[in-house]
Amino acid sequence: MPKHVEKNTTHFGYQQVPVTEKEQKVADVFRSVADKYDIMNDCMSLGLHRLWKRFTIAKSGVRQGQRILDVASGSGDLAQLFAKCVGPQGRVVATDINEKMLSRGRDRLIDHGIVGNTVYVQADAERLPFQGNYFDCITIAFGLRNVTDQAAALRSMYRVLKPGGKLLVLEFSHPDFPALRTIYDFYSFNVIPKLGELICQDRDSYQYLVESIRMHPDQKTLQTNMCECGFDEVTYFNLAGGIVALHQGYKY
């Protein structure tokens, strides 16, 4: 892991790259894995990602008729669940910076009969192209760690969230217990890249994804970062012993 960070560089996994290059490198990763993204999620998490996302929905408190923004929507798991929550009078906006992932999510939802209350917008989380104070709830699941400037993304989400609205950040985090951390590290670095090689014929992309998790802020640090970007009452819930955490914060 790099110990020294040069000015105008950022991390891409354990590598240091120019800030201007990270977005393209992340885009290349997700274009490469898009076709097998859902299969890999099930394999890597043993299907637990579905439970984590349903927990996110339960904590959202979303009601019929509300407007929801799902940032870094990927293949659309959360958008699909939210579309059922808000009903025909509500609106779910699914965004992703990667056109291939966004198209995959749109096609999946259409195949499941989710039409009419869901729209798709290719957008950068750091510069969301929506009016201020618009959405009742915003989610970003397993996407914040891939953003070049996380503070800019958090401020952008704060801007478009309604007063009284809630942001939910579901992300891989840092296990609570040393023994679990040791097991998790072994699994991450020895099993996940191998799965990527076998299923996607792409070991390097999943090596990056494993490293990006280790570079992501821990639970307390992300809580502090959200507060510094304007969110109030920021709390978090550890899932799977802290391997994953759900952070929530409000805009007042």
C-alpha positions in Angstrom: 0.0 0.0 0.0 1.5 3.4 -0.9 2.7 5.5 2.0 3.2 8.7 0.2 0.6 10.5 -1.9 1.8 13.0 -4.5 -0.1 16.2 -5.1 -2.7 15.9 -7.9 -2.7 12.1 -7.7 -5.3 9.7 -6.1 -5.5 6.1 -5.4 -6.7 3.5 -7.9 -6.6 0.5 -5.7 -3.1 0.5 -4.3 -1.7 2.4 -7.3 -1.3 6.2 -7.3 -2.5 7.7 -10.6 -3.2 11.2 -11.8 -6.6 12.5 -10.6 -7.5 13.1 -14.2 -7.0 9.4 -15.1 -8.9 7.7 -12.3 -12.4 8.2 -13.8 -11.4 6.5 -17.0 -9.7 3.7 -15.3 -12.7 3.0 -13.1 -14.9 3.2 -16.2 -12.7 0.6 -17.9 -13.1 -1.7 -15.0 -16.9 -1.6 -15.0 -17.2 -1.9 -18.8 -15.1 -5.0 -18.5 -17.2 -6.7 -15.8 -20.7 -5.4 -16.7 -21.9 -8.6 -18.4 -21.1 -10.8 -15.4 -21.5 -8.2 -12.7 -24.6 -9.8 -11.1 -23.2 -13.3 -11.1 -20.0 -12.1 -9.5 -21.9 -10.2 -6.8 -23.7 -13.4 -5.9 -20.5 -15.4 -5.9 -18.4 -12.9 -4.0 -20.9 -12.2 -1.2 -22.6 -15.7 -1.2 -25.8 -13.9 -2.0 -25.6 -11.7 1.1 -25.6 -8.5 -1.0 -29.3 -9.0 -1.6 -30.0 -8.9 2.1 -27.8 -5.9 2.6 -29.8 -4.0 -0.1 -33.1 -5.0 1.4 -31.9 -3.7 4.8 -31.1 -0.4 3.0 -34.6 -0.3 1.6 -36.1 -1.0 5.1 -34.0 1.8 6.7 -34.9 4.3 3.9 -38.5 4.7 5.1 -39.5 5.5 1.6 -43.3 5.9 0.9 -45.6 5.9 -2.1 -45.3 9.0 -4.3 -41.8 10.0 -3.2 -38.8 10.8 -5.5 -35.7 8.7 -5.1 -32.2 9.0 -6.6 -30.1 5.9 -6.8 -26.5 7.0 -7.5 -24.0 4.5 -9.1 -27.1 2.4 -9.7 -25.2 -0.3 -11.6 -27.4 -3.2 -12.6 -30.3 -1.6 -10.8 -31.0 -3.8 -7.7 -31.9 -0.9 -5.4 -33.8 1.0 -8.2 -36.0 -2.0 -8.8 -36.9 -2.3 -5.1 -37.5 1.4 -4.8 -39.7 1.4 -7.9 -42.1 -1.0 -6.1 -42.0 1.2 -2.9 -42.9 4.5 -4.5 -45.6 3.2 -6.8 -46.9 4.7 -10.0 -47.1 8.2 -8.6 -43.5 8.2 -7.4 -40.3 8.5 -9.3 -37.0 6.6 -9.2 -34.0 8.2 -11.0 -31.2 5.7 -11.6 -27.8 7.2 -12.4 -24.4 5.8 -13.3 -21.3 7.4 -14.8 -20.8 4.2 -16.8 -23.0 3.9 -19.9 -22.7 0.1 -20.1 -23.7 -0.5 -16.5 -26.6 2.0 -16.8 -27.9 0.2 -19.9 -27.6 -3.1 -18.2 -29.6 -1.8 -15.3 -32.3 -0.4 -17.5 -32.6 -3.6 -19.5 -32.9 -5.7 -16.3 -35.7 -3.5 -14.9 -37.6 -3.5 -18.2 -37.3 -7.3 -18.3 -38.9 -7.3 -14.8 -41.7 -5.1 -15.9 -40.4 -2.0 -14.1 -41.5 0.9 -16.4 -43.3 4.2 -16.1 -41.9 5.4 -12.8 -38.2 4.9 -13.4 -35.8 7.0 -15.5 -32.1 6.6 -16.3 -29.6 9.3 -16.4 -25.9 9.0 -17.2 -24.3 11.2 -14.6 -21.2 11.8 -12.5 -21.8 11.6 -8.8 -19.6 14.6 -8.2 -21.7 16.8 -10.5 -25.3 15.6 -10.3 -27.4 17.3 -13.0 -30.6 17.9 -11.0 -32.2 20.8 -9.3 -31.5 21.4 -5.6 -33.8 20.2 -2.8 -35.5 17.7 -5.1 -35.2 14.1 -3.9 -36.8 12.6 -0.7 -34.1 10.0 -0.4 -30.7 9.3 -2.1 -28.8 6.0 -2.1 -25.4 4.9 -3.3 -24.6 1.3 -2.9 -21.0 0.0 -3.4 -20.2 3.0 -5.5 -18.7 5.7 -3.2 -15.3 4.1 -3.0 -15.0 4.3 -6.8 -15.6 8.1 -6.9 -12.4 10.2 -7.4 -13.5 13.0 -5.0 -15.8 11.6 -2.4 -16.4 14.9 -0.7 -17.5 16.5 -3.9 -20.0 13.6 -4.5 -21.3 13.9 -0.9 -21.8 17.7 -1.4 -23.5 17.1 -4.7 -25.9 14.6 -3.2 -26.6 17.0 -0.3 -27.5 19.7 -2.7 -30.2 17.8 -4.5 -31.6 16.2 -1.4 -34.8 17.8 0.1 -34.6 19.3 3.6 -35.7 16.4 5.8 -34.5 13.9 3.3 -32.1 11.1 3.9 -28.9 9.8 2.3 -28.0 6.1 2.6 -24.5 4.9 1.8 -24.1 1.2 1.6 -20.4 0.3 1.1 -17.8 -2.3 2.0 -16.0 -1.2 5.1 -13.6 -2.5 7.8 -14.3 -5.6 9.9 -14.7 -5.1 13.7 -12.6 -8.1 14.9 -9.0 -8.9 14.1 -9.8 -12.6 13.5 -12.5 -11.7 11.0 -10.2 -9.2 9.4 -7.6 -11.9 8.8 -10.1 -14.3 7.3 -11.6 -11.6 5.2 -8.2 -10.5 3.9 -7.3 -14.0 2.9 -10.7 -14.4 1.1 -10.4 -11.1 -0.6 -6.9 -11.3 -2.0 -6.9 -15.0 -2.8 -10.4 -16.0 -3.8 -12.1 -12.9 -5.3 -9.5 -12.2 -8.0 -9.5 -15.9 -8.9 -13.3 -15.8 -9.2 -13.0 -12.7 -11.5 -10.5 -14.7 -13.6 -12.8 -17.8 -13.8 -16.1 -16.0 -14.3 -15.2 -12.8 -16.1 -11.8 -13.7 -17.5 -10.7 -10.5 -15.8 -8.5 -11.0 -12.7 -7.1 -7.4 -12.7 -10.5 -5.7 -12.4 -11.3 -7.7 -9.3 -7.9 -7.2 -7.9 -8.6 -3.4 -8.2 -12.0 -3.8 -6.5 -10.5 -5.7 -3.5 -7.8 -3.0 -3.2 -10.3 -0.2 -3.5 -12.2 -1.6 -0.5 -9.0 -1.4 1.6 -8.5 2.3 0.6 -12.0 3.3 1.5 -12.5 5.2 4.8 -13.4 3.2 7.8 -16.8 3.6 9.5 -15.9 6.5 11.8 -14.0 8.4 9.1 -16.9 8.2 6.6 -19.3 9.3 9.4 -17.1 12.3 10.0 -16.8 13.1 6.3 -20.5 13.0 5.8 -20.9 15.5 8.7 -18.3 17.8 7.2 -20.3 17.8 3.9 -23.4 19.0 5.7 -25.3 15.9 6.8 -26.8 15.7 10.3 -27.5 12.8 12.6 -25.1 10.6 10.7 -25.1 7.1 12.1 -24.0 3.7 10.7 -25.0 0.0 11.0 -22.3 -2.7 10.7 -23.4 -5.7 8.6 -21.5 -9.0 8.5 -19.3 -7.9 11.3 -18.3 -4.6 9.6 -17.4 -6.1 6.3 -20.2 -3.9 5.0 -21.6 -0.7 6.6 -24.7 1.3 6.0 -24.3 5.0 6.8 -27.3 7.3 7.0 -27.5 11.0 7.3 -30.2 13.7 7.0 -30.4 17.1 5.5 -32.1 19.7 7.8 
